[in-house]
């Protein structure tokens, strides 16, 4: 299993001014492969309504997956946006 390294930005910093419920880096690293929009918004430091608004406008900062009436966000894409990367063989 690889070690996790981060670039200079934390999850809260990457979302701009973080909301009170913003996600810690530890929480971000423990996310499953895909997350719901509310969780993705927390990772980015934005609220649920703003996240859905960005998705509707086509300006959410990462790809989303629409599965019927459900929208999921790939965690790997959130990590990439936030500067989280996995180092192998350390």
GROMACS elastic network, one bead per residue, 0.5 to 0.9 nm:
[ bonds ]
;  ai    aj funct       b0    kb
    1    88     6  0.73631   500
    1    89     6  0.79338   500
    2    86     6  0.62238   500
    2    87     6  0.55102   500
    2    89     6  0.61619   500
    2    90     6  0.66282   500
    3    85     6  0.88140   500
    3    86     6  0.59585   500
    3    87     6  0.53817   500
    3    88     6  0.66572   500
    3    89     6  0.80764   500
    3    90     6  0.66282   500
    4    29     6  0.81021   500
    4    84     6  0.72731   500
    4    85     6  0.60777   500
    4    87     6  0.60329   500
    4    88     6  0.87394   500
    5    83     6  0.86687   500
    5    84     6  0.61526   500
    5    85     6  0.55815   500
    5    86     6  0.60922   500
    5    87     6  0.67371   500
    6     9     6  0.73311   500
    6    10     6  0.77247   500
    6    82     6  0.83499   500
    6    83     6  0.57868   500
    6    85     6  0.60913   500
    6    86     6  0.84243   500
    7    10     6  0.79150   500
    7    82     6  0.81200   500
    7    83     6  0.50954   500
    7    84     6  0.63371   500
    7    85     6  0.79572   500
    8    83     6  0.75016   500
    9    12     6  0.80511   500
    9    13     6  0.58888   500
    9    14     6  0.61030   500
    9    82     6  0.67133   500
    9    83     6  0.65671   500
    9    84     6  0.86526   500
   10    13     6  0.51856   500
   10    14     6  0.62166   500
   10    15     6  0.88502   500
   10    24     6  0.80993   500
   10    25     6  0.65153   500
   10    82     6  0.69164   500
   10    83     6  0.79202   500
   10    84     6  0.86117   500
   11    14     6  0.53088   500
   11    15     6  0.66353   500
   11    18     6  0.87415   500
   11    22     6  0.80118   500
   11    23     6  0.68266   500
   11    24     6  0.67413   500
   11    25     6  0.59971   500
   11    28     6  0.74850   500
   11    42     6  0.89205   500
   11    43     6  0.59410   500
   11    44     6  0.61942   500
   11    45     6  0.73936   500
   11    79     6  0.86775   500
   11    82     6  0.59112   500
   11    83     6  0.85071   500
   11    84     6  0.88971   500
   12    15     6  0.54619   500
   12    16     6  0.68439   500
   12    17     6  0.72746   500
   12    18     6  0.52283   500
   12    19     6  0.82237   500
   12    22     6  0.62049   500
   12    23     6  0.68285   500
   12    24     6  0.72477   500
   12    25     6  0.81827   500
   12    42     6  0.86288   500
   12    43     6  0.71397   500
   12    44     6  0.64680   500
   12    45     6  0.55898   500
   13    16     6  0.53289   500
   13    17     6  0.68796   500
   13    18     6  0.69111   500
   13    44     6  0.83744   500
   13    45     6  0.80554   500
   13    82     6  0.86839   500
   14    17     6  0.84586   500
   14    18     6  0.85706   500
   14    43     6  0.88829   500
   14    44     6  0.64767   500
   14    45     6  0.77770   500
   14    81     6  0.80687   500
   14    82     6  0.58782   500
   14    83     6  0.86315   500
   15    18     6  0.61878   500
   15    19     6  0.89622   500
   15    22     6  0.88569   500
   15    41     6  0.87348   500
   15    42     6  0.88157   500
   15    43     6  0.76499   500
   15    46     6  0.67560   500
   15    82     6  0.84281   500
   16    44     6  0.79667   500
   16    45     6  0.69650   500
   16    46     6  0.85609   500
   17    45     6  0.69762   500
   17    46     6  0.84647   500
   18    21     6  0.78932   500
   18    22     6  0.57883   500
   18    23     6  0.88428   500
   18    42     6  0.86165   500
   18    44     6  0.77767   500
   18    46     6  0.69183   500
   19    22     6  0.52806   500
   19    42     6  0.78988   500
   19    45     6  0.54009   500
   19    46     6  0.63269   500
   19    47     6  0.74475   500
   20    23     6  0.89691   500
   20    45     6  0.83165   500
   21    42     6  0.65281   500
   21    45     6  0.75623   500
   21    46     6  0.88051   500
   21    47     6  0.85810   500
   22    41     6  0.82763   500
   22    43     6  0.62021   500
   22    44     6  0.73065   500
   22    46     6  0.75192   500
   22    47     6  0.88569   500
   23    26     6  0.81196   500
   23    27     6  0.60888   500
   23    28     6  0.64319   500
   23    39     6  0.84573   500
   23    42     6  0.55105   500
   23    43     6  0.50737   500
   23    44     6  0.78276   500
   23    45     6  0.71457   500
   24    27     6  0.52132   500
   24    28     6  0.62470   500
   24    29     6  0.87467   500
   24    43     6  0.78089   500
   25    29     6  0.62026   500
   25    30     6  0.87615   500
   25    43     6  0.85458   500
   26    29     6  0.52291   500
   26    30     6  0.65054   500
   27    30     6  0.52224   500
   27    31     6  0.66482   500
   27    43     6  0.85864   500
   28    31     6  0.56044   500
   28    43     6  0.65084   500
   28    75     6  0.85826   500
   28    78     6  0.89195   500
   28    79     6  0.79665   500
   29    32     6  0.87761   500
   29    79     6  0.82204   500
   29    84     6  0.84500   500
   31    34     6  0.76530   500
   31    35     6  0.73372   500
   31    75     6  0.68783   500
   32    35     6  0.66657   500
   32    74     6  0.87638   500
   32    75     6  0.69088   500
   33    73     6  0.85560   500
   33    74     6  0.60528   500
   33    75     6  0.53300   500
   33    76     6  0.70643   500
   34    72     6  0.59616   500
   34    73     6  0.52706   500
   34    75     6  0.51394   500
   34    76     6  0.81069   500
   35    38     6  0.81144   500
   35    39     6  0.60674   500
   35    40     6  0.63126   500
   35    71     6  0.86573   500
   35    72     6  0.54559   500
   35    73     6  0.52236   500
   35    74     6  0.65357   500
   35    75     6  0.65370   500
   36    39     6  0.54678   500
   36    40     6  0.62812   500
   36    41     6  0.86627   500
   36    70     6  0.81676   500
   36    71     6  0.64046   500
   36    73     6  0.61239   500
   37    41     6  0.59954   500
   37    42     6  0.85848   500
   37    48     6  0.67595   500
   37    51     6  0.66589   500
   37    52     6  0.71440   500
   37    64     6  0.87571   500
   37    71     6  0.66345   500
   37    72     6  0.63144   500
   37    73     6  0.65995   500
   38    41     6  0.50871   500
   38    42     6  0.63219   500
   38    43     6  0.87771   500
   38    46     6  0.87798   500
   38    47     6  0.70798   500
   38    49     6  0.84450   500
   38    51     6  0.73473   500
   38    52     6  0.85523   500
   39    42     6  0.50427   500
   39    43     6  0.63009   500
   39    44     6  0.87282   500
   39    48     6  0.81853   500
   39    73     6  0.88605   500
   40    43     6  0.50540   500
   40    44     6  0.63737   500
   40    45     6  0.86218   500
   40    46     6  0.85308   500
   40    48     6  0.86252   500
   40    51     6  0.79648   500
   40    72     6  0.86713   500
   40    73     6  0.66619   500
   40    74     6  0.88334   500
   40    75     6  0.80061   500
   40    78     6  0.74830   500
   41    44     6  0.50513   500
   41    45     6  0.59869   500
   41    47     6  0.56224   500
   41    48     6  0.59644   500
   41    49     6  0.89158   500
   41    50     6  0.79522   500
   41    51     6  0.56213   500
   41    52     6  0.88161   500
   42    46     6  0.57388   500
   42    47     6  0.65482   500
   42    48     6  0.78698   500
   43    46     6  0.77337   500
   43    78     6  0.77652   500
   43    82     6  0.88033   500
   44    47     6  0.87048   500
   44    78     6  0.81320   500
   44    82     6  0.80883   500
   46    49     6  0.84374   500
   46    50     6  0.64449   500
   46    51     6  0.66210   500
   47    50     6  0.53885   500
   47    51     6  0.61845   500
   47    52     6  0.87865   500
   48    51     6  0.51117   500
   48    52     6  0.62826   500
   48    53     6  0.86026   500
   49    52     6  0.52440   500
   49    53     6  0.61223   500
   49    54     6  0.86795   500
   50    54     6  0.61774   500
   50    55     6  0.86311   500
   51    54     6  0.51913   500
   51    55     6  0.63142   500
   51    56     6  0.87432   500
   51    60     6  0.69441   500
   52    56     6  0.61305   500
   52    57     6  0.85708   500
   52    60     6  0.82707   500
   53    56     6  0.51097   500
   53    57     6  0.61902   500
   53    58     6  0.85910   500
   53    59     6  0.85163   500
   53    60     6  0.83198   500
   54    57     6  0.50786   500
   54    58     6  0.60715   500
   54    61     6  0.82234   500
   55    58     6  0.50482   500
   55    59     6  0.59615   500
   55    61     6  0.87198   500
   55    64     6  0.78867   500
   56    59     6  0.76996   500
   56    60     6  0.82987   500
   57    60     6  0.77042   500
   58    61     6  0.87502   500
   59    62     6  0.83510   500
   60    63     6  0.73590   500
   60    64     6  0.80607   500
   61    78     6  0.85817   500
   61    81     6  0.78551   500
   62    73     6  0.76445   500
   62    74     6  0.82117   500
   62    77     6  0.61815   500
   62    78     6  0.67685   500
   62    81     6  0.75696   500
   63    73     6  0.67781   500
   63    74     6  0.73861   500
   63    77     6  0.73686   500
   64    71     6  0.65938   500
   64    72     6  0.58434   500
   64    74     6  0.69939   500
   65    70     6  0.81477   500
   65    71     6  0.55251   500
   65    72     6  0.50449   500
   65    73     6  0.61082   500
   65    74     6  0.77377   500
   66    69     6  0.69103   500
   66    70     6  0.57817   500
   66    72     6  0.64694   500
   66    73     6  0.89069   500
   67    70     6  0.50868   500
   67    71     6  0.61097   500
   67    72     6  0.76231   500
   68    71     6  0.79538   500
   73    76     6  0.88421   500
   73    77     6  0.78448   500
   73    78     6  0.78530   500
   74    77     6  0.55396   500
   74    78     6  0.67729   500
   74    79     6  0.89835   500
   75    78     6  0.50180   500
   75    79     6  0.61751   500
   75    80     6  0.86226   500
   76    79     6  0.50256   500
   76    80     6  0.61982   500
   76    81     6  0.86914   500
   76    84     6  0.87388   500
   76    85     6  0.88370   500
   77    80     6  0.50300   500
   77    81     6  0.62053   500
   77    82     6  0.85677   500
   78    81     6  0.51402   500
   78    82     6  0.61294   500
   78    83     6  0.85553   500
   78    84     6  0.83818   500
   79    82     6  0.50895   500
   79    83     6  0.60048   500
   79    85     6  0.68308   500
   80    83     6  0.51259   500
   80    84     6  0.56867   500
   80    85     6  0.67653   500
   81    84     6  0.76846   500
   87    90     6  0.66321   500
